[in-house]
Amino acid sequence: MKFFSGITTNIGTSRTDPPDKSVGEWLINNVSKVATASYVGAILIYEGYAEKIGGPDIKFNLIK
């Protein structure tokens, strides 16, 4: 959450080649090689940590 705090980025749901600097790329590099961005993105939005901006983009709320 701190890494993406306050920024808008692509969710990066591609299972093989998520866009650079996307949530999907970060998850693959830091958490798991299994593509999970589509699930994580939905949870972040549902829990109020991010909002859907449009298309594949989400905006993370600032961490205080």
N, CA, C and O atoms as a CHARMM CRD file, in Angstrom:
* protein
*
  256
    1    1 MET  N      0.81700  -1.18600   0.00000 PROA 1      0.00000
    2    1 MET  CA     0.00000   0.00000   0.00000 PROA 1      0.00000
    3    1 MET  C      0.86900   1.26200   0.00000 PROA 1      0.00000
    4    1 MET  O      0.54500   2.23400  -0.68200 PROA 1      0.00000
    5    2 LYS  N      1.95600   1.25400   0.75000 PROA 2      0.00000
    6    2 LYS  CA     2.82000   2.44000   0.78400 PROA 2      0.00000
    7    2 LYS  C      3.44000   2.70800  -0.58100 PROA 2      0.00000
    8    2 LYS  O      3.59700   3.86600  -0.96900 PROA 2      0.00000
    9    3 PHE  N      3.79400   1.66400  -1.31100 PROA 3      0.00000
   10    3 PHE  CA     4.42900   1.82000  -2.61800 PROA 3      0.00000
   11    3 PHE  C      3.51900   2.57500  -3.59100 PROA 3      0.00000
   12    3 PHE  O      4.00900   3.38000  -4.38300 PROA 3      0.00000
   13    4 PHE  N      2.20600   2.33100  -3.54500 PROA 4      0.00000
   14    4 PHE  CA     1.26000   2.93400  -4.47800 PROA 4      0.00000
   15    4 PHE  C      0.45800   4.09000  -3.86700 PROA 4      0.00000
   16    4 PHE  O     -0.43100   4.62800  -4.52700 PROA 4      0.00000
   17    5 SER  N      0.74800   4.47600  -2.64000 PROA 5      0.00000
   18    5 SER  CA    -0.03200   5.48500  -1.93200 PROA 5      0.00000
   19    5 SER  C     -0.18500   6.77500  -2.73700 PROA 5      0.00000
   20    5 SER  O      0.80200   7.41200  -3.10500 PROA 5      0.00000
   21    6 GLY  N     -1.43900   7.14900  -3.00500 PROA 6      0.00000
   22    6 GLY  CA    -1.74000   8.40400  -3.66800 PROA 6      0.00000
   23    6 GLY  C     -1.53700   8.45000  -5.16000 PROA 6      0.00000
   24    6 GLY  O     -1.71200   9.51000  -5.76000 PROA 6      0.00000
   25    7 ILE  N     -1.17500   7.35000  -5.78600 PROA 7      0.00000
   26    7 ILE  CA    -0.93900   7.39300  -7.23000 PROA 7      0.00000
   27    7 ILE  C     -2.02900   6.65100  -7.99700 PROA 7      0.00000
   28    7 ILE  O     -2.75400   5.82400  -7.44300 PROA 7      0.00000
   29    8 THR  N     -2.12300   6.96800  -9.27900 PROA 8      0.00000
   30    8 THR  CA    -3.00300   6.27000 -10.20200 PROA 8      0.00000
   31    8 THR  C     -2.12600   5.38800 -11.07600 PROA 8      0.00000
   32    8 THR  O     -1.11600   5.84400 -11.61400 PROA 8      0.00000
   33    9 THR  N     -2.51000   4.13000 -11.21700 PROA 9      0.00000
   34    9 THR  CA    -1.71600   3.20400 -12.01500 PROA 9      0.00000
   35    9 THR  C     -2.61600   2.16100 -12.65700 PROA 9      0.00000
   36    9 THR  O     -3.78000   2.01000 -12.28700 PROA 9      0.00000
   37   10 ASN  N     -2.07000   1.46100 -13.60200 PROA 10     0.00000
   38   10 ASN  CA    -2.77400   0.36500 -14.26000 PROA 10     0.00000
   39   10 ASN  C     -2.82900  -0.81500 -13.30100 PROA 10     0.00000
   40   10 ASN  O     -1.84500  -1.09600 -12.61700 PROA 10     0.00000
   41   11 ILE  N     -3.95200  -1.50400 -13.23600 PROA 11     0.00000
   42   11 ILE  CA    -4.07100  -2.66300 -12.37000 PROA 11     0.00000
   43   11 ILE  C     -3.19300  -3.80900 -12.88400 PROA 11     0.00000
   44   11 ILE  O     -2.67100  -4.58200 -12.08100 PROA 11     0.00000
   45   12 GLY  N     -3.02200  -3.93300 -14.18400 PROA 12     0.00000
   46   12 GLY  CA    -2.09300  -4.92400 -14.73900 PROA 12     0.00000
   47   12 GLY  C     -2.55000  -6.35900 -14.58100 PROA 12     0.00000
   48   12 GLY  O     -1.85100  -7.17200 -13.97500 PROA 12     0.00000
   49   13 THR  N     -3.71400  -6.68000 -15.11900 PROA 13     0.00000
   50   13 THR  CA    -4.27300  -8.01800 -14.93700 PROA 13     0.00000
   51   13 THR  C     -3.74300  -9.06300 -15.90800 PROA 13     0.00000
   52   13 THR  O     -4.14000 -10.22500 -15.82900 PROA 13     0.00000
   53   14 SER  N     -2.86100  -8.68300 -16.81900 PROA 14     0.00000
   54   14 SER  CA    -2.29800  -9.67300 -17.74900 PROA 14     0.00000
   55   14 SER  C     -1.60600 -10.78200 -16.96900 PROA 14     0.00000
   56   14 SER  O     -0.80900 -10.51400 -16.07000 PROA 14     0.00000
   57   15 ARG  N     -1.90600 -12.00600 -17.31100 PROA 15     0.00000
   58   15 ARG  CA    -1.31200 -13.15000 -16.61100 PROA 15     0.00000
   59   15 ARG  C      0.12000 -13.42500 -17.05100 PROA 15     0.00000
   60   15 ARG  O      0.85000 -14.14600 -16.37200 PROA 15     0.00000
   61   16 THR  N      0.52700 -12.85100 -18.18800 PROA 16     0.00000
   62   16 THR  CA     1.86800 -13.13100 -18.69800 PROA 16     0.00000
   63   16 THR  C      2.75800 -11.90100 -18.83300 PROA 16     0.00000
   64   16 THR  O      3.98100 -12.01200 -18.73900 PROA 16     0.00000
   65   17 ASP  N      2.16500 -10.73400 -19.05000 PROA 17     0.00000
   66   17 ASP  CA     2.98000  -9.54100 -19.30300 PROA 17     0.00000
   67   17 ASP  C      2.26400  -8.27300 -18.82800 PROA 17     0.00000
   68   17 ASP  O      1.80800  -7.47900 -19.65100 PROA 17     0.00000
   69   18 PRO  N      2.16100  -8.07700 -17.50900 PROA 18     0.00000
   70   18 PRO  CA     1.49300  -6.86300 -17.03100 PROA 18     0.00000
   71   18 PRO  C      2.31100  -5.62700 -17.38600 PROA 18     0.00000
   72   18 PRO  O      3.53600  -5.70700 -17.48500 PROA 18     0.00000
   73   19 PRO  N      1.65200  -4.48400 -17.57700 PROA 19     0.00000
   74   19 PRO  CA     2.36600  -3.24600 -17.91600 PROA 19     0.00000
   75   19 PRO  C      3.38100  -2.85400 -16.83700 PROA 19     0.00000
   76   19 PRO  O      3.22000  -3.17500 -15.65900 PROA 19     0.00000
   77   20 ASP  N      4.42100  -2.15600 -17.26900 PROA 20     0.00000
   78   20 ASP  CA     5.42100  -1.63000 -16.33000 PROA 20     0.00000
   79   20 ASP  C      4.74300  -0.75500 -15.28200 PROA 20     0.00000
   80   20 ASP  O      3.81800  -0.00400 -15.59100 PROA 20     0.00000
   81   21 LYS  N      5.20600  -0.85900 -14.05700 PROA 21     0.00000
   82   21 LYS  CA     4.74800  -0.05000 -12.92200 PROA 21     0.00000
   83   21 LYS  C      3.29000  -0.29400 -12.55500 PROA 21     0.00000
   84   21 LYS  O      2.67300   0.53100 -11.88000 PROA 21     0.00000
   85   22 SER  N      2.73500  -1.42200 -12.99600 PROA 22     0.00000
   86   22 SER  CA     1.35600  -1.76000 -12.65100 PROA 22     0.00000
   87   22 SER  C      1.31400  -2.56800 -11.35800 PROA 22     0.00000
   88   22 SER  O      2.33800  -3.05900 -10.88300 PROA 22     0.00000
   89   23 VAL  N      0.12000  -2.69800 -10.80000 PROA 23     0.00000
   90   23 VAL  CA    -0.05600  -3.52200  -9.60800 PROA 23     0.00000
   91   23 VAL  C      0.31200  -4.96900  -9.93000 PROA 23     0.00000
   92   23 VAL  O      0.96400  -5.64000  -9.13000 PROA 23     0.00000
   93   24 GLY  N     -0.10400  -5.44600 -11.09400 PROA 24     0.00000
   94   24 GLY  CA     0.21700  -6.81500 -11.49600 PROA 24     0.00000
   95   24 GLY  C      1.71600  -7.07100 -11.56300 PROA 24     0.00000
   96   24 GLY  O      2.18700  -8.11100 -11.10200 PROA 24     0.00000
   97   25 GLU  N      2.46800  -6.13500 -12.13100 PROA 25     0.00000
   98   25 GLU  CA     3.91900  -6.29400 -12.19400 PROA 25     0.00000
   99   25 GLU  C      4.51200  -6.33000 -10.78500 PROA 25     0.00000
  100   25 GLU  O      5.37500  -7.15800 -10.49400 PROA 25     0.00000
  101   26 TRP  N      4.04800  -5.43300  -9.91300 PROA 26     0.00000
  102   26 TRP  CA     4.56200  -5.39700  -8.54700 PROA 26     0.00000
  103   26 TRP  C      4.26400  -6.70300  -7.81700 PROA 26     0.00000
  104   26 TRP  O      5.13000  -7.23600  -7.12400 PROA 26     0.00000
  105   27 LEU  N      3.05600  -7.21700  -7.96700 PROA 27     0.00000
  106   27 LEU  CA     2.69600  -8.47500  -7.31200 PROA 27     0.00000
  107   27 LEU  C      3.56200  -9.63300  -7.80200 PROA 27     0.00000
  108   27 LEU  O      4.03100 -10.44100  -6.99900 PROA 27     0.00000
  109   28 ILE  N      3.77500  -9.71600  -9.11000 PROA 28     0.00000
  110   28 ILE  CA     4.60500 -10.79300  -9.66600 PROA 28     0.00000
  111   28 ILE  C      6.04600 -10.68100  -9.16000 PROA 28     0.00000
  112   28 ILE  O      6.67300 -11.69300  -8.84800 PROA 28     0.00000
  113   29 ASN  N      6.56700  -9.46300  -9.08000 PROA 29     0.00000
  114   29 ASN  CA     7.95900  -9.26800  -8.64500 PROA 29     0.00000
  115   29 ASN  C      8.15600  -9.39000  -7.13400 PROA 29     0.00000
  116   29 ASN  O      9.25200  -9.72300  -6.68200 PROA 29     0.00000
  117   30 ASN  N      7.11500  -9.12600  -6.35100 PROA 30     0.00000
  118   30 ASN  CA     7.28400  -9.04600  -4.89800 PROA 30     0.00000
  119   30 ASN  C      6.48700 -10.05400  -4.07600 PROA 30     0.00000
  120   30 ASN  O      6.79200 -10.26800  -2.90200 PROA 30     0.00000
  121   31 VAL  N      5.48000 -10.66900  -4.66900 PROA 31     0.00000
  122   31 VAL  CA     4.62700 -11.55100  -3.87500 PROA 31     0.00000
  123   31 VAL  C      4.57600 -12.95400  -4.45400 PROA 31     0.00000
  124   31 VAL  O      4.98400 -13.91500  -3.80100 PROA 31     0.00000
  125   32 SER  N      4.07600 -13.07300  -5.67900 PROA 32     0.00000
  126   32 SER  CA     3.85300 -14.39100  -6.25700 PROA 32     0.00000
  127   32 SER  C      3.90000 -14.31800  -7.77200 PROA 32     0.00000
  128   32 SER  O      3.47100 -13.32700  -8.36300 PROA 32     0.00000
  129   33 LYS  N      4.41000 -15.34400  -8.39200 PROA 33     0.00000
  130   33 LYS  CA     4.44100 -15.41000  -9.85400 PROA 33     0.00000
  131   33 LYS  C      3.05300 -15.70700 -10.41300 PROA 33     0.00000
  132   33 LYS  O      2.82700 -15.56600 -11.61500 PROA 33     0.00000
  133   34 VAL  N      2.12700 -16.11500  -9.55500 PROA 34     0.00000
  134   34 VAL  CA     0.75300 -16.38300  -9.98100 PROA 34     0.00000
  135   34 VAL  C      0.03400 -15.04800 -10.16400 PROA 34     0.00000
  136   34 VAL  O      0.08900 -14.18500  -9.28800 PROA 34     0.00000
  137   35 ALA  N     -0.63000 -14.88300 -11.28700 PROA 35     0.00000
  138   35 ALA  CA    -1.33300 -13.63400 -11.57100 PROA 35     0.00000
  139   35 ALA  C     -2.52700 -13.46200 -10.64000 PROA 35     0.00000
  140   35 ALA  O     -3.47900 -14.24000 -10.70000 PROA 35     0.00000
  141   36 THR  N     -2.48100 -12.45600  -9.78600 PROA 36     0.00000
  142   36 THR  CA    -3.54000 -12.22900  -8.81200 PROA 36     0.00000
  143   36 THR  C     -4.08200 -10.79900  -8.83700 PROA 36     0.00000
  144   36 THR  O     -4.94200 -10.45800  -8.02500 PROA 36     0.00000
  145   37 ALA  N     -3.59800  -9.96300  -9.74800 PROA 37     0.00000
  146   37 ALA  CA    -3.94900  -8.54000  -9.72800 PROA 37     0.00000
  147   37 ALA  C     -5.44500  -8.30000  -9.86600 PROA 37     0.00000
  148   37 ALA  O     -5.97300  -7.37900  -9.24300 PROA 37     0.00000
  149   38 SER  N     -6.13600  -9.09700 -10.65800 PROA 38     0.00000
  150   38 SER  CA    -7.57000  -8.86400 -10.82500 PROA 38     0.00000
  151   38 SER  C     -8.30900  -9.08300  -9.51000 PROA 38     0.00000
  152   38 SER  O     -9.27700  -8.38000  -9.21900 PROA 38     0.00000
  153   39 TYR  N     -7.86500 -10.04500  -8.71900 PROA 39     0.00000
  154   39 TYR  CA    -8.49400 -10.29600  -7.41900 PROA 39     0.00000
  155   39 TYR  C     -8.10600  -9.22400  -6.41100 PROA 39     0.00000
  156   39 TYR  O     -8.95800  -8.71300  -5.68400 PROA 39     0.00000
  157   40 VAL  N     -6.84200  -8.88800  -6.36600 PROA 40     0.00000
  158   40 VAL  CA    -6.35200  -7.89000  -5.41800 PROA 40     0.00000
  159   40 VAL  C     -6.98000  -6.53000  -5.71300 PROA 40     0.00000
  160   40 VAL  O     -7.37900  -5.82000  -4.79100 PROA 40     0.00000
  161   41 GLY  N     -7.06800  -6.16500  -6.98200 PROA 41     0.00000
  162   41 GLY  CA    -7.67100  -4.88700  -7.34800 PROA 41     0.00000
  163   41 GLY  C     -9.10800  -4.77400  -6.87700 PROA 41     0.00000
  164   41 GLY  O     -9.50400  -3.74200  -6.33300 PROA 41     0.00000
  165   42 ALA  N     -9.88700  -5.81200  -7.07600 PROA 42     0.00000
  166   42 ALA  CA   -11.28600  -5.80600  -6.64400 PROA 42     0.00000
  167   42 ALA  C    -11.38900  -5.67300  -5.12100 PROA 42     0.00000
  168   42 ALA  O    -12.25700  -4.96000  -4.61700 PROA 42     0.00000
  169   43 ILE  N    -10.52000  -6.34500  -4.40400 PROA 43     0.00000
  170   43 ILE  CA   -10.52900  -6.26900  -2.94100 PROA 43     0.00000
  171   43 ILE  C    -10.14400  -4.86400  -2.47400 PROA 43     0.00000
  172   43 ILE  O    -10.77800  -4.32100  -1.57000 PROA 43     0.00000
  173   44 LEU  N     -9.11200  -4.27200  -3.08300 PROA 44     0.00000
  174   44 LEU  CA    -8.68400  -2.92200  -2.69900 PROA 44     0.00000
  175   44 LEU  C     -9.81400  -1.91400  -2.89100 PROA 44     0.00000
  176   44 LEU  O    -10.02400  -1.04600  -2.04400 PROA 44     0.00000
  177   45 ILE  N    -10.53900  -2.02900  -4.00100 PROA 45     0.00000
  178   45 ILE  CA   -11.64500  -1.11800  -4.27000 PROA 45     0.00000
  179   45 ILE  C    -12.78700  -1.36800  -3.28500 PROA 45     0.00000
  180   45 ILE  O    -13.33100  -0.41900  -2.72000 PROA 45     0.00000
  181   46 TYR  N    -13.15000  -2.61200  -3.07500 PROA 46     0.00000
  182   46 TYR  CA   -14.23500  -2.96000  -2.15800 PROA 46     0.00000
  183   46 TYR  C    -13.95200  -2.47600  -0.73300 PROA 46     0.00000
  184   46 TYR  O    -14.85100  -1.99000  -0.04800 PROA 46     0.00000
  185   47 GLU  N    -12.71100  -2.61200  -0.29700 PROA 47     0.00000
  186   47 GLU  CA   -12.34600  -2.23100   1.07200 PROA 47     0.00000
  187   47 GLU  C    -12.06700  -0.73700   1.22600 PROA 47     0.00000
  188   47 GLU  O    -11.81900  -0.27000   2.33800 PROA 47     0.00000
  189   48 GLY  N    -12.10400   0.02200   0.12400 PROA 48     0.00000
  190   48 GLY  CA   -11.92900   1.46400   0.19900 PROA 48     0.00000
  191   48 GLY  C    -10.49600   1.95300   0.14900 PROA 48     0.00000
  192   48 GLY  O    -10.24100   3.12300   0.43100 PROA 48     0.00000
  193   49 TYR  N     -9.55500   1.09200  -0.20200 PROA 49     0.00000
  194   49 TYR  CA    -8.15300   1.49600  -0.29200 PROA 49     0.00000
  195   49 TYR  C     -7.81500   2.12300  -1.63700 PROA 49     0.00000
  196   49 TYR  O     -6.78600   2.78300  -1.77800 PROA 49     0.00000
  197   50 ALA  N     -8.68700   1.91500  -2.63100 PROA 50     0.00000
  198   50 ALA  CA    -8.46600   2.45600  -3.96800 PROA 50     0.00000
  199   50 ALA  C     -9.81700   2.68200  -4.62300 PROA 50     0.00000
  200   50 ALA  O    -10.84200   2.19300  -4.14900 PROA 50     0.00000
  201   51 GLU  N     -9.80300   3.43400  -5.72600 PROA 51     0.00000
  202   51 GLU  CA   -11.03200   3.63700  -6.48500 PROA 51     0.00000
  203   51 GLU  C    -10.75500   3.41100  -7.96100 PROA 51     0.00000
  204   51 GLU  O     -9.66000   3.69100  -8.44800 PROA 51     0.00000
  205   52 LYS  N    -11.75100   2.90500  -8.66700 PROA 52     0.00000
  206   52 LYS  CA   -11.60600   2.66500 -10.10000 PROA 52     0.00000
  207   52 LYS  C    -11.71300   4.00300 -10.81400 PROA 52     0.00000
  208   52 LYS  O    -12.66500   4.75400 -10.60100 PROA 52     0.00000
  209   53 ILE  N    -10.74400   4.29700 -11.65200 PROA 53     0.00000
  210   53 ILE  CA   -10.70000   5.56400 -12.37600 PROA 53     0.00000
  211   53 ILE  C    -11.34800   5.41600 -13.74700 PROA 53     0.00000
  212   53 ILE  O    -12.06300   6.31200 -14.19700 PROA 53     0.00000
  213   54 GLY  N    -11.11100   4.32500 -14.39200 PROA 54     0.00000
  214   54 GLY  CA   -11.64000   4.07400 -15.73100 PROA 54     0.00000
  215   54 GLY  C    -10.69300   3.16700 -16.47000 PROA 54     0.00000
  216   54 GLY  O     -9.48100   3.21200 -16.25900 PROA 54     0.00000
  217   55 GLY  N    -11.24500   2.34200 -17.33600 PROA 55     0.00000
  218   55 GLY  CA   -10.41000   1.37800 -18.04400 PROA 55     0.00000
  219   55 GLY  C     -9.67600   0.51200 -17.04000 PROA 55     0.00000
  220   55 GLY  O    -10.28400   0.03400 -16.08200 PROA 55     0.00000
  221   56 PRO  N     -8.39300   0.30100 -17.23500 PROA 56     0.00000
  222   56 PRO  CA    -7.64400  -0.55400 -16.31500 PROA 56     0.00000
  223   56 PRO  C     -7.02800   0.19000 -15.13300 PROA 56     0.00000
  224   56 PRO  O     -6.28700  -0.40400 -14.35000 PROA 56     0.00000
  225   57 ASP  N     -7.32500   1.48300 -14.99300 PROA 57     0.00000
  226   57 ASP  CA    -6.65300   2.29500 -13.97300 PROA 57     0.00000
  227   57 ASP  C     -7.41000   2.34900 -12.64700 PROA 57     0.00000
  228   57 ASP  O     -8.63900   2.41300 -12.61200 PROA 57     0.00000
  229   58 ILE  N     -6.64300   2.32000 -11.56200 PROA 58     0.00000
  230   58 ILE  CA    -7.18800   2.54100 -10.23500 PROA 58     0.00000
  231   58 ILE  C     -6.33100   3.59800  -9.55100 PROA 58     0.00000
  232   58 ILE  O     -5.15000   3.75800  -9.86100 PROA 58     0.00000
  233   59 LYS  N     -6.94300   4.31300  -8.62100 PROA 59     0.00000
  234   59 LYS  CA    -6.20800   5.31500  -7.84400 PROA 59     0.00000
  235   59 LYS  C     -6.19000   4.86700  -6.40000 PROA 59     0.00000
  236   59 LYS  O     -7.23300   4.60500  -5.80300 PROA 59     0.00000
  237   60 PHE  N     -4.98200   4.78200  -5.84000 PROA 60     0.00000
  238   60 PHE  CA    -4.81300   4.39500  -4.45000 PROA 60     0.00000
  239   60 PHE  C     -5.03000   5.60500  -3.56600 PROA 60     0.00000
  240   60 PHE  O     -4.58600   6.70700  -3.88900 PROA 60     0.00000
  241   61 ASN  N     -5.71100   5.40100  -2.45200 PROA 61     0.00000
  242   61 ASN  CA    -5.87800   6.45900  -1.46200 PROA 61     0.00000
  243   61 ASN  C     -4.56100   6.67100  -0.73800 PROA 61     0.00000
  244   61 ASN  O     -3.74400   5.75600  -0.63700 PROA 61     0.00000
  245   62 LEU  N     -4.36000   7.87200  -0.23700 PROA 62     0.00000
  246   62 LEU  CA    -3.14100   8.17800   0.51500 PROA 62     0.00000
  247   62 LEU  C     -3.12200   7.40400   1.81800 PROA 62     0.00000
  248   62 LEU  O     -4.14300   7.26600   2.49100 PROA 62     0.00000
  249   63 ILE  N     -1.95100   6.90400   2.16100 PROA 63     0.00000
  250   63 ILE  CA    -1.74100   6.23400   3.44600 PROA 63     0.00000
  251   63 ILE  C     -1.34100   7.30800   4.44900 PROA 63     0.00000
  252   63 ILE  O     -0.42600   8.09200   4.19600 PROA 63     0.00000
  253   64 LYS  N     -2.01100   7.33900   5.55600 PROA 64     0.00000
  254   64 LYS  CA    -1.68700   8.36000   6.57600 PROA 64     0.00000
  255   64 LYS  C     -0.81800   7.76500   7.65600 PROA 64     0.00000
  256   64 LYS  O     -0.44100   8.46100   8.59900 PROA 64     0.00000
